[in-house]
Amino acid sequence: MERWTKRLPLKIHPNVTTRQFTVAVTILSVMGFLITYLEINYLHPSTGYLLILGMQAILLFNAFIPHIASTIGFRMYSPGVITAVLLTLPFSYYLFHRALNEHLLSWNQFWILLGIAPFATVVFAFTSLQLGKAWDKSKH
């Protein structure tokens, strides 16, 4: 992550250390597992479905911005673009298609989730990277 960030022809975000990025991704992954666990065991199904689908909307947005967009825009490999294209895009299509066909999600809810996703992505990324930065500083 550090080397890729330093090679960018345009500064799109502050430098992120590999450790900071690893901590941030770990935090986001644990949050995803926790939300899934809560959905299965404690939440009303309609609330749980929306939370899970909301997380997937964030992942779908994240596949396009920054992964695919930076790969195309900078004409260089962007970390995560292969996972975005081979896993996130097909799974998102499958999940949203199924949720819409099984009436677990309405088209209105789908568009609302996609509208919220960019803002949620920024909030989650910023917060988790700040936590990663704090963790990184505590280890030095």
C-alpha angles and dihedrals in degrees: 000000000000094000093047093049091050092050094055113116090217129041104240097163139357118283112280121202119226090243091050090050092047092052091048093050091046091052092049092047093050089049089053093050091046093051090048091049092049091047093053097043110027117011130086107259095244091051092045093049091052092049092049092045090046090055089050091050088055091050090048092051090046090054090061099033114064106354106051095026094052092046091053097036098047095032091228137101114280117205108252098022094113092052090045094053100037100037115012099046097046093042092047090051091049095046097046093042091052094044090051094045092048091047093240087125131030124217089247091055090046092056092044091053091049090048092052094043098080092052093043090049092055093046094047094043094048094045096046093045090051090051088048090050091051090049091047092052092048090057094054 
